């Protein structure tokens, strides 16, 4: 691995990268929050079901 080539590749990548606009950012944020909420809800349901089965 050539460090100069790696740095040059990094610089080229940064030049080509563009900042996403607010709409794209908000859409990604909604999707991430929806995913976190879904995983949390599944975990809560599993915990609730097992607590009912154990003490039922």
PEJOZI-V452570 format. One record per pair of residues at least 12 apart in sequence whose ideal C-beta (glycine too) atoms are under 7 Angstrom apart, sorted by the first residue. I is the first residue (numbers start at 1). J is the second residue. D is the distance in whole Angstrom. If there is no record, write none. Layout:
i->{I | I}
j->{J | J}
d->{D | D}
//
This chain:
none
//
